[in-house]
């Protein structure tokens, strides 16, 4: 039965990779095209082009402020010599509820307009080619990043001739301009009232019963609670819109630029009004590919540029330290106990167990690495530990370990008894059991990140496949080495205790670390799925327990009774699998988990960029529920009273990014800093490049770095302006 679970788990990991959210989206999710308004262009005469995006039903892309989650589309132009592109003109967005969140974006179809200015001289009679690379995030329940390389050929008309409009695009550009907000005809003022911001519009003459469904879309991502109700009050002098503040304790801003929309009942029917309030923030020039959002980083400890051999060495050390991590230790300790049973066998046989275990570790590491490299080469936004971002794999691993625990507790007997984990995977060869133990040790090691691993794995995933596989093989060799040495050192094997009754007692005791691991995996699952999905996962555990009980009953039955008991066990496992398959449809929201912690703000790249632009100190914590290293660091360092007090004393904004489920924004930030997985800790002091803290934290490390933050805004500006020697 345990062997069946192991094969099922590997299948789930493969399926997770095949369906990784970072893969290039199907072509029909977003159909993008580049269109020109005029039929021809003239030298020195600006003209308008449109980037049209048509989304599959129920999918959406985002506005310039995406709301509670998401990323706005970006355009990098490749224009002929002398041409320049203006800022994108954003149409009026819609509010798009997703669970308890509200995003701002577009469903169905949208057109982003931009003005192109050609040079003063152009040869008439020829065509010019305009090119743009569009990148976007398209979402339904899950989000998929995508891109499109767009080209448009436009003829050049002779000076003085009429260029006219492209007949095929006249209505499209009319509709696109109609969707743009117009400047507000009324004065607007902003006031603060407790935890609310009140937008007052001086609009006498509006009939109170003619206005409904107002919505305000701020340009700033951090001004209001996007999902909170926006309360409308109308009188003869105009109307007010009450908005929930995102940061109630801070002074109210003097103004809040954005877009105000409402429906107005007129004699001609219901009309949507859309007004631009205040000035939109200036966009980055679009004539060139935008630079990285974050500056180059410096490390809290000196680092050298990695080479193949230095990265392989760091990976080897990281693999060694993985043996001490709570992910791997229970599995390894059971395998060592199984070795006691074989201590009386010839030394050559014991060595074969070590080699089989090492082969299993290396095979698993190279398989995971190969899958990861292939998926990233296909455009996937994933990293180390990606399989644990799937509730299917988390639940499958919990079921497998639960079955192992039941076997150790004596509920079900599989294979050769104390051989336990490994030999329980086969009724024949103990070497095969050692091989499968190596595979399982690798799978359960992925939630942990040991020292030295982050830089090595990040380096590996930016290199050629052969270099990457070499680094991952070094990581696997480090993990396998302690057990391999034990099996090849006769003196160590001879010092192992003799087999006896004590082994059954110890075997039963070792079941409880396994049960603790199962409990932790259930907690991880609760962070990934909603209450319905969690209930399905718990029922799956009950079914696994029932299958183990039925399988054991079959051992003591004969004939039809034994066959019926085995059939019942298999049926229970099939039912558990059926429940597991549906878990991916009930995803929980990262922002809900992150926002529940006092003083912590959910991470978005735009929020980080805004804080850095203001020169404010920021601490960024990239974590995941399944990352044990992350959880230990939070409890032993980041949640200590001294560190929390230091955050407040230095006015540090704490941004937390949750990678429990896949998140393209977090993946992009990890890759920018040379990492393939979590944890990642960044400290922006408000003056210069961010500091990259070690992956294993202590409160002392964090406090030392916080102490280097300039105490005032003036100090930070001075530090920023000081020439670097």
Secondary structure, DSSP 8 states (H G I E B T S, - for coil): -HHHHHHHHHHHHHHHHHT-TTS---TTTEEEEEEESBSSB-TT--EEEEEEEEE-TT-EEEEEEEETS--B-EEEEE--TT-EE---B-B--EEEEETTEEEEEEESEEEEEEEEE--S---TT-EEEEEEEEEEEEESSSEEEEEEEEEEEEEB--TTS---B-GGGHHHHHHHHHTB-EE-SS-EEEEEETTEEEEEEE-TT--GGGEEEEEEEES-TTSB-TTS--EEEEETTEEEEEEEBS-TTS---S---EEEEEEEEETTEEEEEEEEES-------SSS----SS---EESS------HHHHHHHHHHHHHHHTTSHHHHHHHHHHHHHHHHTTTS-HHHHHHHHHHHHHHHHHHHHHHHHHHHHHHHTT----TTGGGGSHHHHHHHHHHHHHHHHHHTTSS--SSGGGHHHHTT-SS-HHHHHHHHHHHHHHHHTT---TTHHHHHHHHTTS-HHHHHHHHHHHHHHHHHHHHHHHH-HHHHHTS---STHHHHHHHHHHHHHHHHHHHHHHHHHHHB-HHHHHHHHHHHHHHHHHHHHHHHHHT--THHHHHHHHHHHHHHHHHHHHHHGGGGSB--HHHHHHTSTTEEE--HHHHHHHHHTT--EEEEEE-TT-HHHHHHIIIIITSHHHHHHHHHTT-EEEEEE-SS--HHHHHHHHHTT-SSS-EEEEE-SSSS-EE--SS--HHHHHHHHTTS-SSHHHHHHHHHS---
